[in-house]
Amino acid sequence: MTSDDPACTAYPHLPSAARGGPFSHAVSRVARLHRIAAGRQLRAAGLYPGQELLMMYLWDAGATRQSELIKLLGLDPSTVTKMLQRLEQAGYVRRAPDPGDRRASLVEPTDDGCVLHERVRDAWTELEEQTLAGLDEGERAELARLLGKVEANLCRSAGDEAGCGE
């Protein structure tokens, strides 16, 4: 065997291009799996991943300009527009012209959208338990603390486009 042989690496389970970033590779895998698990939970509530984040903001803030939602979610405007179209078709949100600026749209949850609040809270509670199963309270707190530091690092390097100051 040579030193280039995959069996001779410190991280044999990593693709060769990811060997310089085993943590980044792990975060990528965890994020993908978390999104899959979230999707399962949210489908039961009638939503797709990402839609619940938009709804969470509306539940807490009330009527919000569509442009503000785009900024807060850090997504492409066409993605948010499509998300809002689907939520509107499902009867969970309504859009109307902003009385202060008729060129802008205000988005707000409907009564049916507000009913989702409890379902989403339950889905996220279940997702949290599934994600952190086997970790005690101290480990959970430490993981949250460390991920907060990682998030701060990434926010510093991402700049305004990530919406970290929100």
WOFEN-V970114 format. One record per helix or strand of 2 or more residues. SS is the DSSP state (~ for helix, > for strand). FROM is the first residue (numbers start at 1). LEN is the number of residues. If there is no record, write none. Layout:
ss = {SS | SS}
from = {FROM | FROM}
len = {LEN | LEN}
This chain:
ss = {~ | ~ | ~ | ~ | > | ~ | ~ | > | > | ~ | ~}
from = {6 | 16 | 22 | 51 | 64 | 66 | 77 | 93 | 101 | 111 | 137}
len = {3 | 3 | 24 | 11 | 2 | 8 | 13 | 6 | 9 | 22 | 26}
